[in-house]
Amino acid sequence: MPREKKPFCIFKRGDRPCFYVKYKDRLGRYLPPITTGQTSELEAQKTAWAWYRDGIPQGEEKVKMATIEAVNILKTAELDKAEVRQIVSVLQRHGVKAVVLAGEKTDRDFIDFLLEFWDFDNSPYVKEKLRRAHGIHRAYTLGQKAKILQRWKPFFTGRLLGTITRQDIDEFIKQFDNSSDISARTKNGIIGAGTIALKWAFQKELIDSDPTQGITYFSGKPAERNILTPEQATAVFAIDWQDNAAKLANLLAALTGMRVGEILALRWQDLGENCLYVRHSWNDLEGLKLTKTNEARTVQMPFPQIMDALKNLAERNPHGQGLSGFVFYSDTRPEQPFDGKILIKKLRAALRIIGMSEVNSKKYTFHGWRHFYTAYMHDRLTAKLLQSQTGHKTLAMLEHYSNHATSGDKERIQQAQISAFAGLLPERISTDKAERERNAHGQYTGWSVAA
């Protein structure tokens, strides 16, 4: 009976004391020799059999003969992409989390992908949003790009899109665990700049799995919104302001809850008899654009003196644009309203005049009027009517409300405004242009203590 051939041979090299082993694969090819560390041939054979059974030393690891044979075959095989994908599929079942094939959709720089994703002019995501009339604006995408450059790029430089795993995202999030100087909302905003893009990439089948699925965001009590009491608001509007247009804009925000961009975007054609047609918003980056929600709305104004003041101010617009002229216009630039920064500057100056400290006055923002309006109208109107005035996006619990106005809505809104805010109105509402200080560009230059 012939002896079974061993899958290896044992030998010595010159005058070296230890025996070596060379393993033979199924094609009869020998692997590079490895020292057994044994000076006895019998012990060397025992070691060789043990390695053959448990794994042959390859550097600092042990690899089974079958695996070595498979790798050697792959090294010389000519494989097409379909065959490579089959092999990758097998590897993924054995724990490989990310493989990127050259030329595939995932074979692109991760940071380049994120920056393109938030490029307002070139992003397929932005184009999709705009095509479906979803609200997204250039200022928002610029903010997201800034988060990518400041936070994501240092962490993921050199990585490919297809290699990003859930563990990578978890490690990225962990760096904020002890950042007590950053609010939970800010942390989540930074995280979202990348995870929104990754979720979209998975939905569009650019990557095989969603590495953001199930991640835990930060929680925390949001910063408390400071809003004035009715008594404080009444006192603010009772005093003389250095800039009457700024005073009128603040008063309008308090009475309607309109956003600053919506107020700056008002044109003569938006002034109704006893209402305002909120069709646009303004920011210095994009100019005149749709509202934040991409929806126009009619805001009621039951106070004739406010409507008269707005129309009086619009009539003073020196640029001869007729109904297209801005109400809160720039003296020198007909294509834009005045500098919106003056609104909060003059509000804080007024707060200091009525006795508030400079430190406390800085806690109040122009956007606080929106919270002021909502807070004091909340118990006077249904959620449906209140949202029709503020332009807040409808919450899921309120989606069952119909979109059409019912009989008497206008009167109910106006009566609620009169009930809540009639006491805020000053005896005199001036739009005297002589009291407005601007430089040659229509921007304000006077930051005196007077309001």
BELQUIMO-V295520 format. One record per residue. RES is the residue in three letters. NEAR is the number of other ideal C-beta (glycine too) atoms within 12 Angstrom. Layout:
RES_NEAR ; RES_NEAR
This chain:
MET_3 ; PRO_4 ; ARG_5 ; GLU_6 ; LYS_9 ; LYS_16 ; PRO_27 ; PHE_29 ; CYS_22 ; ILE_29 ; PHE_21 ; LYS_20 ; ARG_16 ; GLY_8 ; ASP_6 ; ARG_15 ; PRO_16 ; CYS_23 ; PHE_28 ; TYR_29 ; VAL_37 ; LYS_26 ; TYR_35 ; LYS_24 ; ASP_23 ; ARG_15 ; LEU_12 ; GLY_11 ; ARG_17 ; TYR_19 ; LEU_29 ; PRO_18 ; PRO_24 ; ILE_32 ; THR_23 ; THR_35 ; GLY_20 ; GLN_24 ; THR_16 ; SER_16 ; GLU_20 ; LEU_14 ; GLU_18 ; ALA_30 ; GLN_23 ; LYS_19 ; THR_28 ; ALA_35 ; TRP_21 ; ALA_20 ; TRP_31 ; TYR_29 ; ARG_17 ; ASP_15 ; GLY_20 ; ILE_34 ; PRO_26 ; GLN_19 ; GLY_10 ; GLU_7 ; GLU_12 ; LYS_18 ; VAL_23 ; LYS_19 ; MET_28 ; ALA_18 ; THR_20 ; ILE_31 ; GLU_23 ; ALA_20 ; VAL_20 ; ASN_23 ; ILE_19 ; LEU_19 ; LYS_12 ; THR_12 ; ALA_13 ; GLU_10 ; LEU_16 ; ASP_11 ; LYS_14 ; ALA_11 ; GLU_16 ; VAL_21 ; ARG_18 ; GLN_15 ; ILE_23 ; VAL_25 ; SER_16 ; VAL_17 ; LEU_19 ; GLN_17 ; ARG_11 ; HIS_13 ; GLY_10 ; VAL_16 ; LYS_21 ; ALA_27 ; VAL_26 ; VAL_27 ; LEU_24 ; ALA_13 ; GLY_11 ; GLU_22 ; LYS_19 ; THR_30 ; ASP_21 ; ARG_26 ; ASP_22 ; PHE_37 ; ILE_30 ; ASP_25 ; PHE_36 ; LEU_38 ; LEU_28 ; GLU_28 ; PHE_38 ; TRP_36 ; ASP_22 ; PHE_27 ; ASP_15 ; ASN_16 ; SER_28 ; PRO_22 ; TYR_31 ; VAL_29 ; LYS_18 ; GLU_16 ; LYS_23 ; LEU_21 ; ARG_12 ; ARG_12 ; ALA_13 ; HIS_19 ; GLY_21 ; ILE_30 ; HIS_29 ; ARG_24 ; ALA_23 ; TYR_28 ; THR_33 ; LEU_25 ; GLY_23 ; GLN_35 ; LYS_31 ; ALA_20 ; LYS_34 ; ILE_37 ; LEU_23 ; GLN_19 ; ARG_29 ; TRP_38 ; LYS_25 ; PRO_16 ; PHE_27 ; PHE_32 ; THR_16 ; GLY_13 ; ARG_30 ; LEU_27 ; LEU_34 ; GLY_32 ; THR_27 ; ILE_40 ; THR_31 ; ARG_23 ; GLN_16 ; ASP_28 ; ILE_32 ; ASP_22 ; GLU_18 ; PHE_33 ; ILE_29 ; LYS_18 ; GLN_21 ; PHE_27 ; ASP_15 ; ASN_10 ; SER_17 ; SER_12 ; ASP_9 ; ILE_22 ; SER_19 ; ALA_23 ; ARG_18 ; THR_24 ; LYS_28 ; ASN_24 ; GLY_25 ; ILE_33 ; ILE_34 ; GLY_30 ; ALA_35 ; GLY_41 ; THR_35 ; ILE_31 ; ALA_42 ; LEU_38 ; LYS_25 ; TRP_28 ; ALA_31 ; PHE_24 ; GLN_18 ; LYS_20 ; GLU_14 ; LEU_29 ; ILE_34 ; ASP_27 ; SER_25 ; ASP_24 ; PRO_34 ; THR_31 ; GLN_17 ; GLY_13 ; ILE_25 ; THR_19 ; TYR_21 ; PHE_26 ; SER_11 ; GLY_16 ; LYS_10 ; PRO_13 ; ALA_14 ; GLU_11 ; ARG_18 ; ASN_24 ; ILE_25 ; LEU_35 ; THR_20 ; PRO_21 ; GLU_14 ; GLN_28 ; ALA_34 ; THR_23 ; ALA_22 ; VAL_39 ; PHE_43 ; ALA_23 ; ILE_26 ; ASP_23 ; TRP_40 ; GLN_30 ; ASP_38 ; ASN_34 ; ALA_46 ; ALA_44 ; LYS_42 ; LEU_43 ; ALA_48 ; ASN_47 ; LEU_41 ; LEU_45 ; ALA_46 ; ALA_45 ; LEU_43 ; THR_45 ; GLY_43 ; MET_46 ; ARG_37 ; VAL_36 ; GLY_35 ; GLU_44 ; ILE_42 ; LEU_38 ; ALA_37 ; LEU_46 ; ARG_35 ; TRP_27 ; GLN_20 ; ASP_37 ; LEU_32 ; GLY_21 ; GLU_17 ; ASN_25 ; CYS_27 ; LEU_39 ; TYR_26 ; VAL_37 ; ARG_28 ; HIS_35 ; SER_35 ; TRP_38 ; ASN_28 ; ASP_26 ; LEU_18 ; GLU_23 ; GLY_21 ; LEU_25 ; LYS_27 ; LEU_28 ; THR_32 ; LYS_32 ; THR_25 ; ASN_21 ; GLU_24 ; ALA_20 ; ARG_35 ; THR_27 ; VAL_42 ; GLN_39 ; MET_37 ; PRO_30 ; PHE_30 ; PRO_18 ; GLN_26 ; ILE_40 ; MET_30 ; ASP_22 ; ALA_32 ; LEU_42 ; LYS_30 ; ASN_24 ; LEU_38 ; ALA_32 ; GLU_22 ; ARG_27 ; ASN_33 ; PRO_18 ; HIS_23 ; GLY_13 ; GLN_22 ; GLY_14 ; LEU_18 ; SER_22 ; GLY_29 ; PHE_40 ; VAL_41 ; PHE_48 ; TYR_38 ; SER_32 ; ASP_26 ; THR_17 ; ARG_24 ; PRO_20 ; GLU_18 ; GLN_30 ; PRO_43 ; PHE_39 ; ASP_34 ; GLY_36 ; LYS_23 ; ILE_38 ; LEU_40 ; ILE_29 ; LYS_35 ; LYS_43 ; LEU_44 ; ARG_34 ; ALA_33 ; ALA_37 ; LEU_35 ; ARG_26 ; ILE_27 ; ILE_27 ; GLY_15 ; MET_24 ; SER_14 ; GLU_15 ; VAL_11 ; ASN_16 ; SER_28 ; LYS_18 ; LYS_20 ; TYR_38 ; THR_28 ; PHE_35 ; HIS_29 ; GLY_35 ; TRP_40 ; ARG_33 ; HIS_26 ; PHE_37 ; TYR_40 ; THR_30 ; ALA_25 ; TYR_29 ; MET_36 ; HIS_21 ; ASP_13 ; ARG_23 ; LEU_29 ; THR_21 ; ALA_22 ; LYS_25 ; LEU_31 ; LEU_35 ; GLN_29 ; SER_36 ; GLN_41 ; THR_37 ; GLY_33 ; HIS_26 ; LYS_17 ; THR_20 ; LEU_13 ; ALA_8 ; MET_10 ; LEU_18 ; GLU_13 ; HIS_11 ; TYR_20 ; SER_12 ; ASN_15 ; HIS_9 ; ALA_20 ; THR_16 ; SER_8 ; GLY_13 ; ASP_26 ; LYS_25 ; GLU_18 ; ARG_25 ; ILE_38 ; GLN_33 ; GLN_20 ; ALA_32 ; GLN_36 ; ILE_24 ; SER_19 ; ALA_32 ; PHE_35 ; ALA_22 ; GLY_23 ; LEU_37 ; LEU_30 ; PRO_28 ; GLU_13 ; ARG_18 ; ILE_32 ; SER_27 ; THR_32 ; ASP_20 ; LYS_21 ; ALA_13 ; GLU_22 ; ARG_33 ; GLU_26 ; ARG_27 ; ASN_17 ; ALA_10 ; HIS_15 ; GLY_28 ; GLN_24 ; TYR_29 ; THR_18 ; GLY_21 ; TRP_19 ; SER_16 ; VAL_17 ; ALA_20 ; ALA_34
